[in-house]
Amino acid sequence: MSEESGVENVAAAELRAFIERIERLEEEKQTIAEDIKEVFGEAKGRGYDTKVMKTVIRLRKKDANERLEEESILQTYLAALGME
């Protein structure tokens, strides 16, 4: 076996391992997405507005200053459009 052939085999094995790991993670991601959808379905069944819940989740991910700035800009835009 030549040295080049050995390198190709190692690279192919490493590449295969990366691809298989990514595929497993994609499967896990799909399972988690289905679980999240199920929880939203339960919340909707209990009368919660899931669209608003998604907004709250998005806002909770942001830093407080970033959130305040976004809310301020939103209020400015709404006022400019006569929606306030």
C-alpha positions in Angstrom: 0.0 0.0 0.0 1.4 3.4 -1.0 1.6 6.3 1.4 -0.8 8.3 -0.8 -3.4 5.4 -0.7 -3.2 5.3 3.1 -3.8 9.0 3.3 -6.8 8.7 1.0 -8.2 5.9 3.2 -7.8 7.9 6.4 -9.3 11.0 4.8 -12.2 8.9 3.4 -12.8 7.3 6.8 -12.6 10.7 8.6 -15.0 12.2 6.0 -17.4 9.3 6.5 -17.3 9.8 10.3 -18.1 13.5 9.9 -21.0 12.8 7.5 -22.5 10.1 9.8 -22.2 12.3 12.9 -24.0 15.1 11.0 -26.7 12.7 9.8 -27.3 11.5 13.4 -27.5 15.1 14.6 -30.0 15.9 11.8 -32.2 13.0 13.0 -32.0 14.3 16.6 -32.8 17.8 15.4 -35.9 16.5 13.6 -37.0 14.7 16.7 -36.6 17.8 18.8 -38.5 19.9 16.2 -41.4 17.4 16.5 -41.3 17.6 20.3 -41.4 21.4 20.2 -44.4 21.3 17.8 -46.1 18.9 20.1 -45.6 21.3 23.1 -47.0 24.2 21.1 -50.0 22.0 20.2 -50.6 21.3 23.9 -50.3 25.0 24.7 -52.7 25.8 21.9 -55.1 23.2 23.2 -55.0 24.9 26.6 -56.0 28.3 25.0 -52.6 29.9 24.7 -51.7 32.0 21.6 -48.7 30.1 20.1 -47.8 33.0 17.8 -47.4 35.2 20.8 -45.5 32.5 22.7 -43.0 32.2 19.8 -42.5 36.0 19.9 -41.9 35.8 23.7 -39.3 33.0 23.1 -37.6 35.1 20.4 -37.5 38.1 22.7 -36.2 36.1 25.7 -33.2 35.1 23.6 -32.2 38.8 23.2 -30.2 40.9 25.6 -32.3 43.4 27.5 -30.7 46.4 25.9 -31.2 45.0 22.4 -34.9 44.2 23.3 -35.5 47.7 24.5 -33.9 49.2 21.4 -36.0 47.1 19.2 -39.2 48.0 21.1 -38.3 51.7 20.9 -37.8 51.5 17.1 -41.0 49.6 16.7 -42.9 52.3 18.7 -41.3 55.0 16.5 -42.3 53.2 13.3 -45.9 52.6 14.6 -46.2 56.3 15.5 -44.9 57.4 12.2 -47.6 55.3 10.5 -50.3 56.6 12.7 -50.9 53.2 14.3 -50.5 54.5 17.9 
